[in-house]
């Protein structure tokens, strides 16, 4: 991203924040107490967007120097930013309408919209920050590893993606080979890795079929192995070699355009490696994929 583009983004973000702060102050001065809460809420959310943009400017200079990677990353994030920013802007304008502020149901609806879009922005920040963190030369875990039943991490990840799975009329079959599959890990990060793989299993399925996922755990040679199999579009050998690279995303005409930054599996590999484990993939085009996560089993 060149200096001109950075200055333009910085100017737009700053102008947006200043405008909302001015509107908030105007309403406070005029004594429009009915709109104080919603305006404060809108300002907070836009400030979060502003911080995200500043981080994007910083991160674009720190990441891979390849112009192609830079272009892909910036274009992808810019595209992803457009929707929540536009939605929050429209909702904020609605909250300023004199007719709407008299209708509590409409106000609640607009607030829910802002909260939803804010969550999207929050997830974007988390993904990008995670990538910046694992890209360090000497990547270490942020939290201490503790003995955890890996089944709990799997259950937590399934619960997180359950809404998306339901939207696609998908199913998950879980087979736990043992009730106490204990590993010493950062449970939050391992749950995030599993969640990312499950999300991909839902997204990368042909539009004409329903997602079917099978999760299985095994104890193999002092390792707990988590196997996640899907019925998605699958991958060629060439694609499999790139799947854990930063910014890489599989493209196919058989699925709807997939949102994301190509960072999830890159992060996943770094996190699993930091746990002295490994992650592998087995896949064929049109026959789905199977990801296997190997984590050292804790000796009891």
N, C-alpha and C positions, 0 to 999 in steps of 0.2 A: 504494500500500500504506500503510495508516494505521499509527500508532505501535503500537497494540495488536498488530496482526498481526506487525509487525517484532519486537516483544518476545517474542511467542510462539515465532516461528521461532528467534530467538537463544537462548531458554531451552531449547528441545528439542535444538538442535544442541549446546549446551554440556553439557547433561545426558548426551547420548549419548557425547560425548568423555570426560567425567569417569568415566562408568560403565566404559568400556573400559579407561581407564588404571588404575582401581581393580582391575579383574579381572586386568590384566597384573601389577600389583604383588603381588596375592595369590598368583598362580602362582609368581612369582619367590621370594617369601618361603617358600612351601611346597616349593620345590625341584623344581617340576614342569618340569624342563628340556626334556622332550619337546614341550612346547607353547609354549616361549618364542618360537621363530621365528614360528610361525603367529599368535600373539597380537600380537607386535610388528607383523607385517604388517597385521593387521586394524586396529590402532590407527592406523597410518600412513594407510590408506585412508579411515578415518572422519575423520581430521584433514583430509584433502583435501576430503571432503564438507563439513566444517565451514567451511573457507575459501571453498568455492563458495557456501555459504549467506550468508556475510558479504558476499561480493561482490554477490550478488543483492540484498541489502538496500541496499547502497550504490548500485548501478546503478539500482534502481527509483526512486530520488530524482533521478537525473541525467538520465534519459531523457525522452522527450516527455511534456509535462504533461497530455496528453489522458487522461482517466479510462478511456476505452475501450481505448486502446493499453496503458496500465498494466495494466488488468485482464487483457487477452489475454496479455500477456507473462508476468505473474506466474503466472497460471493454467497456462500452457503449461509454464513451467520447473518449477513445483511438481509438475505431473503427471509430467514427465520424471524428476524427482528420486526420486519414490516407488519406482519399480521397482528401480534400482540400490541404493538405500539398503536396501530390504526384502530384496533378494537377498544383499547383503553381511551384513546382520544375521543372516539364516538360516544362511549359511555359517559365520559366526563362532560361532554357537551350536552348530553341528555340530562345529566344531573343539574345543569345550569338552567334548564328550561323551566319556566315558572309553572307551567301546567303539570310537568312531571313531578316536581318536588312536592306537590300536593297529594300525590298518589304513593302511599307507603309501599304498595306491592311493586310498583314500577321501580322505586328507589332500591328496594331489596334486590330486584332482578339485575339492575345495573351494577350494584355492588358485587353480586355473585359473579357477574361477567368480568369485572375488574380483578376479583380475587383469582378466578380461573386463569386469566391471562398473566397475572403476576406469578402464578405457580409455574407457568411455562417459562417465563423469564428466569425464575429461580433455578429451574432444572437446567437451563442453558448455561447459567453461570457455574453451576456445580460441575457440569460435564467439562467445560473449558478449564476450570480451575484444577480439576482432577488430572486432566491431560498435562497441564503445565507442571503439576506436582510430580507426576510419574516420569516426566521427561528429564528430570534432573539426573546428572551423571551418577550420583550416589543416592539412588532412591531408597528410602527406608520407610517403614510403616509409621503412620502418625500416632497410632494407638498401640499399647502393649498387646501382645498375643495372649489370649486366655483359652483354657479348655472349653470347647463348645461342642454340643451335639450338632453335627452338620445338618441333620434332619430339620432342626429348628430354622436354620438359615434358608433351607429350601422352602419350608412352609411359609416363611416371611416373604420371600420373593414371589411365591405363587399368589399370596394374598394381595401383594402390591399390583400385580398385572391382571388380576381377575376381572376387572371391569373391561379392560381392552379385549381380553379373551372372550368375554360374554358378547361384546359388540360384534365379534366375528363368528359367533356360534361355535367357538372352538372347545376342545376338551383336553384335559391333562390326566394322564395315568401315572401314578407314582408308585414305585416299588422300592421299599426300604429293605435291604437284605438283612440289616440288623438294627435293633432299636437304639442302641447306644454307639453310634459312629462318632467317636470323639476325636476331634482335631484341635490343635492349638493355633488359633487364628485371630485376626481382627474380624469379628463377626459382621460388622457393618460393611466392610469392604468386600468380603466374600459374598454376602447377600446381594450387594450391588452387581457383582460379576454375574451371578446366577440370573438376576433380574434382567440384565442387559441381554444375555443369551436368549432368555424366554421372550423378551420383546422382539428380538430379531426373528424368532421362530414364528411369531404372530404376523409380523410385517412382511416377511419374505415368503408368503404363501400365495399361490395363484389365485386370482380373483374368482375363479370358478369352483373352488373347494374350500372346506372349513379347516382351520388349523387343528392338527392332532399332534400332541406332544407327549412323549414318554420320558419320564425321569427315573433313573435307576441308580442305586448306590451299591458299591461292592467294596470288599476289603481284599486288595491284591498286593502281595509282597510288601506289607507294612505301609501301604498307602490306602487311603479312602478315595475311591474313584467315583465321581459324579458323572453320569452319562445322561446327556440331554439330546434326545432324538426328535426330529420334526419331519413333517411331510411337505416341506417347502420346495422351492424351485431348484435347490441344489446348486453345486458349483463345479466348474471345471478344475482341472489340476492347476492351470495357470492362475485362476482366481484364488484357489486355496493358498498359493504361495504368497499372495498379497494381502490376505484377509486380516492379518494382524498388524499391517502397516498403518501408520498415521494417515488419516484423511481418506483411506480407501473405502469405497462402498460398491457393492455389487449392483449392477443395473440389469433390468430385464423388462421386456415388453409385456410380460405376463402378469406383472404386478403394478399397482398404482405407484406413482412417484413416492419414494420413501423419504421422510424427513429425518434429518440427522446430520452429523458432522464427520462421520468416519473416525470417531475417536473411541467408541465404546469397547471394541475388541482390542484395540491398541492399549487402552488402560487396563483391560482385563488381564492381558498377558503379563504386563509389568507387575500388577498386584499379585498374581499367582506366583510369579518368579520370586517376588520378595518373601513369599511364604515357603520358599524352597520346594515349590511344586512345579507343575507344568500343565499346559492346556494344548490339546490336539484337536484336529478335525478330520472327519472322514465324510466324503460327500461325492455324489454323482449328479449330473444335471437331470432334473425332473424326478429325482429319487430321494430328495431330502438330504439333510445333513445330521451328523452326530458329533456333538462337542463332548470331549471328555476332560474333566478337571481332576488332576492327581494332587492330593495333599497328604503330607506325612501323617500317619495315624499316631495318636498319642498312646504311648504304652501305659497300660493301667496296672 
